[in-house]
């Protein structure tokens, strides 16, 4: 009888449900699965923020409308932009309150419905075109020097830094004390901070701020800041300073005539291409 009692106590306990069926024994696999499913439901709900947001991406004066889940990562947005613009993902610089890193989600960046982002980058075709133009320009300079040996006064033969206008400025003000180092044979994207270490014809220190989200170039001095729509800049002229080839003289044509050129001195050569690409001239 003691053995019988012991065996009975060892039997799994069951209970009768209201409809007469037996409930699953405690500790059974069915009970564990039900508990796991119940515990997993809140996690699924918490991770399911995929509400769509409408975005406007500005690229080279072109506006691109896109809709993505707010949980999407920046790299996903870049892949779509590659299809629409032809700019490879690894050559894209996407801006929204600063540089957008590939592994960040739109929600983490604070991107909401109707947000405006700015894309900076060059297609392989445009880069090849610029290289061809540079090569053609160098060839033209070589032919001019060959045809006019020793003649630096001929039209088109005088370099910017040797023209009286710019020679006087360079001689009078010299190198800026806060000069940004130049890097030869390099093309870098614009830095996130304003570009400084330059001066204008009056010798006033100048900083360039590219407000990509509103398509403006801010030219700031100690006295004032001119807010220039990038679409109004007609032309950009650039040449290395003779003997200081890591820095350029850059002219921005802000109006319809040559008299509207705004001259900048000691522009680091590694940013000249990015300035031209960003402004879109």
C-alpha positions as CSV (number, residue, x, y, z in Angstrom):
1,X,0.0,0.0,0.0
2,X,2.9,2.4,0.7
3,X,4.2,1.6,-2.8
4,X,0.8,2.3,-4.3
5,X,0.5,5.7,-2.6
6,X,4.0,6.7,-3.7
7,X,3.2,5.8,-7.3
8,X,-0.1,7.8,-7.2
9,X,1.6,10.9,-5.9
10,X,4.1,10.7,-8.7
11,X,1.3,10.8,-11.4
12,X,1.1,14.1,-13.3
13,X,-1.7,16.3,-12.0
14,X,-4.5,17.2,-14.4
15,X,-7.5,19.4,-14.1
16,X,-10.9,19.3,-15.8
17,X,-11.9,22.3,-17.9
18,X,-15.4,23.7,-17.9
19,X,-16.2,21.8,-21.1
20,X,-15.0,18.6,-19.6
21,X,-11.7,18.3,-21.5
22,X,-8.6,17.7,-19.5
23,X,-6.1,20.6,-19.4
24,X,-2.5,20.0,-20.4
25,X,-0.3,18.8,-17.6
26,X,1.9,21.4,-15.9
27,X,5.3,21.6,-17.5
28,X,4.2,20.1,-20.8
29,X,5.6,21.3,-24.1
30,X,2.2,22.8,-25.1
31,X,2.2,25.0,-22.0
32,X,5.8,26.2,-22.6
33,X,5.0,27.0,-26.3
34,X,2.0,29.1,-25.3
35,X,4.0,31.0,-22.7
36,X,6.8,31.7,-25.2
37,X,4.3,33.0,-27.8
38,X,2.7,35.3,-25.2
39,X,6.0,36.6,-24.1
40,X,7.1,37.3,-27.7
41,X,4.1,39.3,-28.7
42,X,5.1,42.6,-26.9
43,X,8.6,42.4,-28.6
44,X,7.1,42.2,-32.0
45,X,4.8,45.2,-31.4
46,X,7.7,47.3,-30.0
47,X,9.9,46.6,-33.1
48,X,7.3,47.2,-35.7
49,X,7.7,50.9,-36.3
50,X,7.7,51.0,-40.1
51,X,5.4,53.9,-40.7
52,X,6.2,55.6,-44.1
53,X,7.7,59.1,-44.4
54,X,7.8,61.3,-47.5
55,X,11.3,62.8,-48.2
56,X,12.6,65.4,-50.6
57,X,16.2,65.0,-51.7
58,X,17.9,67.9,-53.4
59,X,20.6,67.0,-55.9
60,X,22.2,69.4,-58.4
61,X,19.2,71.7,-58.3
62,X,16.9,68.7,-58.9
63,X,14.3,67.7,-56.4
64,X,13.6,63.9,-55.8
65,X,10.6,62.7,-53.9
66,X,10.8,59.4,-52.1
67,X,8.8,57.5,-49.5
68,X,10.5,55.0,-47.2
69,X,9.8,53.4,-43.8
70,X,11.0,55.6,-40.9
71,X,12.9,52.5,-39.7
72,X,14.9,52.2,-43.0
73,X,18.7,52.8,-42.8
74,X,20.5,55.5,-44.7
75,X,22.2,52.9,-46.9
76,X,18.8,51.8,-48.2
77,X,18.0,55.4,-49.1
78,X,21.4,55.7,-50.9
79,X,20.7,52.6,-52.9
80,X,17.5,54.1,-54.2
81,X,19.2,57.4,-55.0
82,X,21.9,55.5,-57.0
83,X,19.2,54.2,-59.3
84,X,17.6,57.6,-59.7
85,X,20.8,59.7,-60.0
86,X,23.5,57.4,-61.2
87,X,25.7,58.5,-58.3
88,X,27.4,55.3,-56.8
89,X,26.6,54.7,-53.1
90,X,30.2,55.0,-52.1
91,X,30.4,58.4,-53.8
92,X,27.3,59.8,-52.1
93,X,27.4,62.4,-49.3
94,X,23.9,62.7,-47.8
95,X,23.2,65.6,-45.5
96,X,20.5,66.2,-42.9
97,X,21.6,68.3,-39.9
98,X,25.0,67.1,-40.7
99,X,26.5,64.0,-42.5
100,X,24.2,60.9,-42.5
101,X,26.1,57.7,-41.8
102,X,25.1,54.5,-43.6
103,X,24.2,52.5,-40.5
104,X,21.8,55.0,-38.9
105,X,18.1,54.7,-39.3
106,X,16.0,57.6,-40.5
107,X,14.2,57.7,-37.1
108,X,17.5,58.0,-35.3
109,X,18.4,61.0,-37.4
110,X,15.1,62.7,-36.6
111,X,13.9,62.5,-40.2
112,X,10.2,63.1,-40.3
113,X,7.5,63.3,-42.9
114,X,8.3,66.1,-45.4
115,X,12.0,66.3,-44.4
116,X,14.5,67.8,-46.9
117,X,17.9,66.1,-47.4
118,X,20.8,67.2,-49.6
119,X,22.8,64.8,-51.8
120,X,26.3,65.7,-52.9
121,X,28.2,63.5,-55.3
122,X,29.3,63.0,-58.9
123,X,28.4,60.4,-61.5
124,X,31.2,58.5,-63.2
125,X,30.3,60.2,-66.4
126,X,30.5,63.7,-64.9
127,X,33.9,62.9,-63.4
128,X,35.2,61.6,-66.7
129,X,33.9,64.8,-68.4
130,X,35.7,67.0,-65.9
131,X,38.9,65.0,-66.4
132,X,38.6,65.4,-70.2
133,X,38.1,69.2,-69.8
134,X,41.1,69.4,-67.5
135,X,43.2,67.5,-70.0
136,X,42.0,69.7,-72.8
137,X,42.8,72.9,-70.8
138,X,46.3,71.7,-70.0
139,X,46.9,70.9,-73.6
140,X,45.6,74.3,-74.7
141,X,48.0,76.0,-72.2
142,X,50.9,73.9,-73.5
143,X,50.1,74.9,-77.1
144,X,49.8,78.6,-76.1
145,X,53.2,78.6,-74.4
146,X,54.7,76.8,-77.3
147,X,53.3,79.3,-79.8
148,X,54.1,82.3,-77.7
149,X,57.5,81.6,-76.0
150,X,58.4,84.3,-73.5
151,X,55.2,86.3,-74.2
152,X,53.2,86.5,-71.0
153,X,51.2,89.5,-72.1
154,X,49.2,87.7,-74.8
155,X,45.5,87.3,-74.4
156,X,44.7,84.1,-72.5
157,X,48.4,83.4,-71.8
158,X,48.7,85.3,-68.4
159,X,47.9,83.2,-65.4
160,X,45.5,84.6,-62.8
161,X,48.2,85.0,-60.2
162,X,50.4,87.0,-62.6
163,X,47.7,89.5,-63.6
164,X,48.1,92.9,-62.0
165,X,44.8,92.7,-60.2
166,X,45.6,89.5,-58.3
167,X,49.4,90.1,-58.0
168,X,48.7,93.3,-56.1
169,X,46.3,91.4,-53.7
170,X,48.7,88.5,-53.1
171,X,51.7,90.8,-52.6
172,X,49.8,93.1,-50.2
173,X,48.2,90.5,-48.0
174,X,50.5,87.5,-48.3
175,X,49.6,84.1,-46.9
176,X,46.7,84.0,-44.4
177,X,47.8,83.3,-40.8
178,X,45.0,80.7,-40.6
179,X,45.7,79.1,-44.0
180,X,44.1,75.7,-44.5
181,X,46.7,73.3,-45.8
182,X,46.4,72.3,-49.4
183,X,46.8,68.7,-50.7
184,X,48.0,68.3,-54.2
185,X,46.5,65.7,-56.6
186,X,43.5,65.2,-54.2
187,X,39.8,65.8,-54.6
188,X,38.0,65.7,-51.3
189,X,34.3,66.3,-50.4
190,X,33.5,69.6,-48.7
191,X,34.2,69.5,-44.9
192,X,31.2,69.6,-42.6
193,X,32.4,72.9,-41.1
194,X,32.5,76.2,-43.0
195,X,35.6,76.5,-45.3
196,X,37.9,79.2,-44.0
197,X,41.5,80.4,-44.2
198,X,40.9,82.6,-47.3
199,X,40.5,86.3,-48.0
200,X,38.9,88.4,-50.7
201,X,40.2,91.3,-52.8
202,X,39.9,93.7,-49.9
203,X,42.0,91.3,-47.7
204,X,39.0,90.5,-45.5
205,X,39.0,87.0,-44.0
206,X,36.3,84.9,-45.8
207,X,34.4,81.7,-44.8
208,X,32.2,79.7,-47.2
209,X,29.2,77.9,-45.8
210,X,27.3,75.6,-48.1
211,X,23.6,75.5,-47.0
212,X,22.7,72.5,-49.1
213,X,19.2,72.2,-47.6
214,X,18.2,75.6,-48.9
215,X,20.5,75.6,-52.0
216,X,22.5,78.7,-50.8
217,X,26.2,79.6,-50.5
218,X,26.9,81.9,-47.6
219,X,30.0,84.1,-48.1
220,X,30.8,85.5,-44.7
221,X,33.3,88.1,-43.5
222,X,33.6,89.8,-40.1
223,X,31.3,92.6,-41.3
224,X,28.6,90.8,-43.1
225,X,27.3,87.5,-44.6
226,X,26.0,87.4,-48.2
227,X,23.5,84.6,-48.8
228,X,23.8,83.7,-52.5
229,X,21.4,81.2,-54.2
230,X,23.6,78.6,-55.9
231,X,21.5,78.8,-59.0
232,X,22.5,82.4,-59.5
233,X,26.2,81.7,-59.7
234,X,26.9,81.7,-63.4
235,X,30.5,80.5,-63.6
236,X,33.5,79.4,-61.5
237,X,37.1,80.2,-62.5
238,X,40.0,78.5,-60.8
239,X,43.8,78.5,-61.2
240,X,46.7,77.5,-58.9
241,X,48.7,80.3,-57.4
242,X,52.1,80.2,-59.2
243,X,54.7,78.7,-56.9
244,X,51.9,77.8,-54.4
245,X,50.1,75.2,-56.5
246,X,48.4,73.6,-53.4
247,X,46.2,76.7,-53.2
248,X,44.1,78.4,-55.9
249,X,42.6,81.7,-56.8
250,X,38.8,81.1,-57.3
251,X,36.4,83.5,-58.9
252,X,32.6,83.2,-58.5
253,X,30.6,85.0,-61.1
254,X,27.6,86.3,-59.2
255,X,26.0,88.3,-62.0
256,X,25.9,88.5,-65.8
257,X,29.2,90.4,-66.3
258,X,32.9,89.9,-65.5
259,X,32.6,92.8,-63.1
260,X,30.4,90.6,-60.9
261,X,33.3,88.2,-60.1
262,X,33.9,87.6,-56.4
263,X,37.5,86.6,-56.0
264,X,38.8,84.3,-53.3
265,X,42.5,83.7,-52.6
266,X,44.3,80.7,-51.1
267,X,41.5,78.2,-51.6
268,X,42.9,74.7,-50.8
269,X,43.1,72.8,-54.1
270,X,41.6,69.6,-52.7
271,X,38.2,71.3,-52.3
272,X,38.0,73.2,-55.7
273,X,36.3,70.2,-57.5
274,X,33.8,69.8,-54.7
275,X,32.9,73.5,-54.8
276,X,32.3,73.3,-58.5
277,X,30.2,70.1,-58.2
278,X,28.2,71.4,-55.3
279,X,27.3,74.7,-56.9
280,X,26.7,72.8,-60.2
281,X,28.5,75.0,-62.7
